[in-house]
Every structure is written in C-alpha cells, then in structure tokens.
Amino acid sequence: MSTGLPEAWPRLLGDVGGSNARFALETAPGVIEDILTLSNDRYPTLEDALRDYLAQVGARRVAHAAIGIANPLNGDQVAMTNCHWTFSIEATRRALGLTTLLLLNDFTALALALPRLPRGELSRIGGGEPRPDSPLALIGPGTGLGVSALVPHAGGWRALSGEGGHTSFAPADEREVGIWRYVSARFGHVSHERLLSGSGLSLLHRALCALDGAEELDLAPAEVSARGLSSADARCRETLEIFCGLLGSAAGNLALTLGARGGVYIGGGIVPRLSGFFEQSPFRRRFEDKGRMSAYLADIPVYLITSAYPALPGVAAHLADHLAPRDPAPVDTTTHPRGGTAGDMHA
C-alpha cells in the first residue's frame, strides 16, 4: 500500500566538473551503481543532462538527489565558471519532479569522501604517519583548481567550502618570476588556478616558449603532458616539472594554513595521469621547502587519490546527512540545532 511519501531509494548522485558530469544511483546505503560520464558540451543545461542520464539507466522514480559542482554556491542561481550552464536550483528540482535537490561544491563533496576512500585507492607521496584528530587538506587541479579540507568536529568531520584555487600565485625563482610577468601582462591577477589547471598547463608552456624566445605553440594540455612524459620535448618536460613544483608549493601553503597534520590529499583529473612522473617530480621538495617550517611539513603525508569516482561517496554522505531524522532544537537559544555541511544549497 502506498504511503504517499517519496521512496528513499534509489537516490541520484552527481559530480559535475567544468568539462564532464558523472552521475550515479545509490540503490542502498553505500551502494553506488550505474555510473555514467557525460560531456557537458552535449547538453544545453544541467536539467537536460540529468534527464538523459535517468533515461539511459531507466530510473523512473527518484525523489532525492545531490550534486557536487565545480562552482561557488551563493543562493538559488548558479552560473558555472568553467561551463556554459546557468540554472536555478529550485526550478531544476521542480522540473525533474524531485522532493530534494542539494548542491554542494565538488571539492567539499570530495573532502567528505576522504575518510571513506579505500587505502588501495590512495598513493602515498612521502611524509610520516598521519596525526589522528587533525585536519585533512585537499587540493586538486583539473578544469580548475579545487581546494577544501576536513576539520574534526563533534566526534566527526566538518568540510570547509571555499575558493582557495583563486589565491594569488607567488613565484619562487627567476624562471617563475618570468612566468608571472608573462601571465600578469595578459590577465592581471595571477591566481594558482590560472597555472594549476588544464588550461594552466598550456599557458605555462606558452610562457616558457616566450621566455626562451621561441615560437609560442598553442598545445592542448593532453599534448603537453604526452610530450613531457615521453621526454621527447624538453620544454614540455620542464612545463610538467614546474607544474608539479607549483602544486607542491600551493599544497604546502594549504597544509601550513590548516595545520593539516592528518595529511594532504591530491585530487582532480590531471595528477593521476602523471603517475610515475609525479612521484619523482619537484612536488615533494617544494611542498617541504618552507624555511623554518620545513621539518613540520616533512612529517605530513601526502596522498594521491587514484579512485575513478572519488567524490560520489561524499555526495552520498551529504545527502544522507540531510535526510537523516533530526533531534528537535533545544529550548535554550544559546545552543544551535544541528546543521548541514558548509557549502550546500538546499532547494
């Protein structure tokens, strides 16, 4: 007999980046199935992509959904930075007939997934043992540069949501000063994301061409990586070395800022493709190269996330937390009722 209440399962999960959207169904707690990756360029809107996914997997009745998205979230309207999608969260919820549609930053979702990732999906890059009950830092270059963290909170974890990828880049040697000047002349502010991203790989390569007085080749990020990894192109090789060094400096800054003695995690789509090279790159040296704080950083482990779909368990956890029964708020107004994770948008 129907209760008139929305069915709890399956739940729709999403991880939307600047280039691709990954969707899945959670059919029971922790059981994530029917994962598909769709190209954002194929769809005019997020709604269109979601409709196509649900049609492909034959999901006719979904009431609850949550999506991690590579974008700041501030209210109902979303205009993606690295994608053409612009939409209202509430209008999308109504159009799809959903009872619940939550959006959270994609790196907030990935941060929530960190305690749930199997050890076999993490590759350790130096450091000592993680300290229990200490913050975990997260950084990862992809279409953009994601930054987040988990901090201990009330016997569990609280994810931080911010836009740390847009912090200002600071050069560490004369070669990097030249890169900063090249990029600054074209864009003004030089953020970490401007260099530590897919487009950043191409930009770094063009800057090095200019510094060397060579023709500024417009190579795609994948081509820069392929040429650099094969050692067939010395300038592409140097591009990768500088890229990894800059990521090490940025990750070390983040670890110091957060006191992330529980470990620093590297996500995003670029670094896993550099496996084999990344471990021997300047990353770890630059991570620890912080003068009087070098010994502090040498003790912090770094983990490269190698999971194919690492953010989805975090999205599922965020949705489960939202749907869980809540204790009534105490009468004492000095005590706040339990809230959701920072960075989410409820519609």
C-alpha positions in Angstrom: 0.0 0.0 0.0 1.4 3.4 -0.9 2.2 5.7 2.0 2.2 8.9 -0.1 5.8 9.5 1.0 8.6 9.7 -1.5 10.6 6.4 -1.9 14.0 6.6 -0.2 15.8 4.7 -2.9 17.3 5.0 -5.4 19.0 8.4 -4.8 20.5 10.4 -7.6 24.1 11.5 -7.2 26.2 13.8 -9.4 29.8 15.1 -9.6 29.8 18.0 -12.2 33.1 19.4 -13.3 33.8 22.1 -15.9 34.1 19.5 -18.8 32.2 16.4 -17.7 29.4 15.3 -15.4 29.4 12.0 -13.6 26.1 10.7 -12.4 25.1 7.6 -10.5 22.4 5.9 -8.5 22.7 5.0 -4.8 20.4 2.0 -4.6 21.1 1.3 -0.9 23.3 2.9 1.8 26.8 3.0 0.3 25.8 1.0 -2.8 26.6 3.2 -5.8 25.8 1.9 -9.3 25.0 2.9 -12.9 27.9 5.4 -13.1 27.9 7.3 -16.4 30.2 10.2 -17.5 28.5 12.7 -19.8 30.2 15.6 -21.7 28.8 18.9 -20.6 29.1 20.3 -24.1 26.4 17.9 -25.3 23.7 19.4 -23.2 22.3 23.0 -23.1 21.5 22.7 -19.4 22.1 20.6 -16.3 18.5 19.5 -16.4 19.0 18.1 -19.9 22.0 16.1 -18.8 20.1 14.7 -15.8 17.1 13.8 -17.9 19.3 12.0 -20.4 21.1 10.1 -17.6 17.9 9.0 -16.0 16.6 7.8 -19.4 19.8 5.9 -20.1 19.7 4.0 -16.8 15.9 3.6 -16.8 15.4 5.2 -13.4 11.7 6.2 -13.4 11.2 7.1 -9.7 13.8 9.2 -8.0 12.9 11.6 -5.2 16.2 12.7 -3.7 19.3 14.0 -5.4 22.5 15.7 -4.5 25.2 17.1 -6.9 28.7 18.2 -6.3 29.5 21.0 -8.7 32.8 22.8 -9.6 31.5 26.3 -8.8 30.9 28.7 -5.9 27.4 28.4 -4.5 25.6 31.5 -3.2 21.9 31.3 -3.4 19.5 29.7 -5.9 21.0 30.9 -9.1 24.2 29.1 -10.4 26.3 30.3 -13.3 29.2 27.9 -13.8 32.7 29.5 -14.1 34.2 26.9 -16.5 31.0 25.7 -18.2 28.1 27.3 -20.1 25.4 26.0 -17.7 23.3 28.6 -15.9 20.3 27.5 -13.9 18.1 27.9 -10.8 18.4 25.0 -8.3 14.7 25.3 -7.3 13.5 25.4 -10.9 15.6 22.4 -11.8 14.2 20.5 -8.8 10.6 21.2 -9.8 11.2 20.4 -13.5 12.6 17.0 -12.6 9.9 16.3 -10.0 12.4 15.8 -7.2 11.5 16.2 -3.5 15.1 17.0 -2.6 17.9 18.6 -4.7 21.0 19.6 -2.9 24.1 21.2 -4.5 27.5 21.5 -2.8 30.9 22.4 -4.1 32.6 19.5 -5.8 35.6 19.7 -3.6 33.5 19.9 -0.5 32.0 16.6 -1.7 35.4 15.1 -2.3 36.6 16.3 1.1 33.6 14.5 2.7 34.6 11.3 0.8 38.2 11.3 2.2 37.6 9.1 5.3 35.6 6.7 3.1 38.3 6.1 0.4 39.9 2.6 0.5 43.6 2.6 1.1 44.0 0.8 -2.2 42.8 4.0 -3.9 45.4 6.2 -2.3 49.1 6.5 -3.4 51.3 7.9 -0.7 53.9 10.6 -1.6 56.3 10.9 1.3 55.9 12.1 4.8 55.3 10.4 8.2 52.2 9.0 9.8 49.0 11.0 9.8 48.1 12.5 13.2 44.6 11.4 14.4 42.1 14.2 15.1 43.9 16.6 12.9 42.6 18.5 9.8 42.9 16.9 6.3 43.7 19.2 3.4 42.6 18.7 -0.2 43.8 20.3 -3.4 43.4 19.2 -7.0 44.0 20.6 -10.5 41.5 19.7 -13.2 39.5 22.1 -15.4 40.1 24.5 -12.5 41.8 24.1 -9.1 39.8 22.8 -6.3 40.6 23.3 -2.6 38.9 22.1 0.5 39.5 20.5 3.9 38.0 18.4 6.7 38.4 19.5 10.2 37.5 17.5 13.3 34.0 18.4 14.7 31.9 16.9 17.4 33.2 13.4 17.0 33.1 13.6 13.2 34.2 15.9 10.4 33.2 19.2 9.1 34.0 20.0 5.4 35.2 23.5 4.5 33.9 25.2 1.4 35.9 28.0 -0.2 37.6 29.2 -3.4 41.2 28.6 -2.5 42.2 27.9 -6.1 41.9 31.7 -6.7 44.5 32.7 -4.2 47.4 34.7 -5.6 50.4 32.8 -7.1 53.9 33.8 -5.8 56.9 32.9 -7.8 59.8 31.2 -6.1 62.7 31.7 -8.5 63.7 33.8 -11.6 62.1 31.4 -14.0 58.8 31.6 -12.2 59.1 35.4 -12.0 59.2 35.4 -15.8 56.1 33.2 -15.9 54.3 35.6 -13.5 55.2 38.6 -15.7 54.0 36.8 -18.9 50.7 35.8 -17.3 50.1 39.1 -15.5 50.6 41.0 -18.7 47.7 39.0 -20.2 45.3 38.5 -17.3 46.2 41.0 -14.5 45.7 38.9 -11.3 47.7 35.6 -11.5 45.9 33.0 -9.4 47.0 29.5 -8.6 44.1 28.2 -10.8 45.4 30.2 -13.7 48.5 27.9 -13.7 47.4 24.8 -11.9 44.7 23.6 -14.2 44.3 22.0 -17.7 44.5 25.4 -19.4 47.3 26.3 -17.0 49.5 23.5 -18.5 49.1 25.1 -21.9 49.6 28.6 -20.5 52.8 27.5 -18.7 54.2 26.0 -21.9 53.4 29.2 -23.9 55.1 31.3 -21.2 58.3 29.2 -21.3 58.3 29.5 -25.1 58.2 33.3 -24.8 60.9 33.3 -22.1 63.1 31.2 -24.4 62.5 33.4 -27.4 60.8 30.5 -29.2 57.5 30.4 -31.2 54.6 30.3 -28.7 53.0 27.0 -29.6 49.3 26.5 -28.7 49.4 22.9 -27.4 46.4 21.3 -25.8 47.0 20.1 -22.1 47.0 16.5 -23.1 49.7 17.1 -25.7 51.9 19.0 -23.3 51.6 16.1 -20.9 52.2 13.4 -23.5 55.3 15.1 -24.9 56.6 15.8 -21.4 56.1 12.3 -20.1 57.8 10.8 -23.2 60.8 13.1 -22.7 60.6 13.8 -26.4 60.2 17.6 -25.8 62.5 19.3 -23.3 60.2 22.3 -22.9 57.1 20.2 -22.3 59.1 18.2 -19.7 60.1 21.4 -18.0 56.4 22.5 -18.1 55.4 19.4 -16.1 58.3 19.8 -13.7 57.2 23.5 -13.0 53.6 22.5 -12.8 54.3 19.8 -10.1 56.6 22.2 -8.3 53.9 24.9 -8.2 51.4 22.4 -6.9 53.9 21.4 -4.2 54.2 25.0 -3.0 50.5 25.5 -3.1 49.8 22.3 -1.2 52.5 23.2 1.4 50.9 26.6 1.9 47.5 24.9 2.5 49.0 22.4 4.9 50.5 25.2 7.0 47.4 27.3 6.9 45.2 24.5 8.1 47.7 22.6 10.3 46.8 19.6 8.2 48.8 17.0 10.1 46.2 14.4 9.2 47.5 14.5 5.6 47.2 16.4 2.4 45.2 14.8 -0.4 45.7 15.4 -4.1 42.5 15.1 -6.3 41.5 16.4 -9.7 41.9 14.8 -13.1 45.4 15.9 -14.0 47.9 14.4 -11.5 46.7 10.8 -11.7 47.6 10.9 -15.4 51.2 11.9 -14.4 51.6 8.8 -12.2 55.3 7.6 -12.3 56.5 11.1 -13.2 54.7 12.9 -10.3 56.3 10.8 -7.6 59.8 11.8 -8.9 58.9 15.4 -9.7 59.8 18.5 -7.6 56.4 18.3 -5.9 57.6 16.9 -2.5 60.7 19.0 -2.4 58.6 22.2 -3.0 56.0 21.0 -0.6 58.5 20.9 2.2 60.5 24.0 1.2 59.2 26.4 3.8 62.3 27.6 5.6 61.8 27.2 9.4 58.7 25.1 8.9 60.3 22.5 6.6 60.6 19.9 9.3 56.9 20.4 10.2 55.9 19.7 6.6 58.3 16.8 6.2 56.3 14.9 8.7 53.0 15.4 6.9 52.0 12.6 4.5 50.6 13.4 1.0 48.2 11.0 -0.7 47.4 11.0 -4.4 43.7 9.9 -4.9 43.5 7.3 -7.6 39.8 6.4 -7.4 37.9 6.7 -10.6 34.9 8.4 -9.0 36.1 9.6 -5.6 33.6 12.4 -4.9 30.4 10.3 -5.2 30.6 8.7 -1.7 31.0 12.3 -0.3 27.9 13.4 -2.2 26.0 10.4 -0.9 27.1 11.1 2.7 25.9 14.7 2.4 22.5 13.7 1.1 22.2 11.0 3.8 23.0 13.6 6.5 20.4 16.0 5.1 17.7 13.3 5.0 18.5 11.8 8.4 15.9 12.4 11.2 16.9 15.4 13.3 16.6 15.9 17.0 14.3 18.8 17.9 16.1 22.0 18.7 16.6 22.6 22.4 14.7 25.4 24.0 17.9 27.1 25.1 18.5 29.6 22.3 22.3 29.7 23.1 22.5 26.1 21.6 22.2 25.8 17.9 20.3 22.9 16.2 22.4 20.5 14.2 23.1 21.9 10.8 24.2 20.6 7.4 27.7 20.8 5.9 29.1 24.1 4.9 28.7 25.0 1.3 25.4 23.3 0.5 22.4 24.8 -1.2 19.0 23.3 -0.3 16.1 23.5 -2.6 
